Amino acid sequence: MPGQKLFMTMLPTLATFFYLPFGIKVISAFFEGWRSIIYMMPGVFIGNLFWVGMPFDTVVTYMTWAASYGTAPAMFAMLDWTIRDDRRNVTAGQAWRTMIAGGAAASVVISVLVHMIRHRNIPQEDFIASMLKYMVGDMLGLLAILALLMGVFRYMRKAR
C-alpha cells in the first residue's frame, strides 16, 4: 500500500493498484465457471474477516460479494453463448486473449456494480475516479497473475 500511494491518491474507497485476487477470480471463472464461486467462498470469508471488515449481518455485504464473485462466471457464460462454443476448447493463445477480454468486461461490470451497491454515498467526482482506479487495479492484477503463471509454466516446460 505505501508504494501504491505514490501512484494513486487517497480515495474514499479501497482501490488497489495491483488487485491480484481479481486475476484469481477470472482464471477460476474461466476454468470452473459458476463452481468457482463455491470454491472461492472460504477465501472470501477469511479475507473479509482479516482484511476487508465488511459486516456479516448486512445485505450490502452479500450483494457486494455476489456482484464481485458472480460477474466473471457470468461474463464467460455470455461469451460461450455468444460464440456458441466452450471457451475451454480453444488454443492456449486464444485462451489467454479470452481470459483478458472476459476479465476486462468483468472488471467494468464489477466496478460499476460494487460502486452502486457499496459506495453510492461518495461524492460524484470521487465516484468516477474510484471506479476507474478499481478497473485499472483489477486489470493490472489480472495481467500480473497471467504473466507470473506464464513464466512459471515456461520454466516448468524448460526444466523437463
Secondary structure, DSSP 4 states (H G I P E B T S, - for coil): -TTHHHHS---SS---SS-HHHHHHHHHHHHHTTHHHHHHHHHHHHHIIIII---TT-HHHHHHHHHHHHHHHHHHHHHHHHHTS-TTSS-HHHHHHHHHHHHHHHHHHHHHHHHHHT-TTS-HHHHHHHHHHHHHHHHHHHHHHHHHHHHHHHHHHHH-
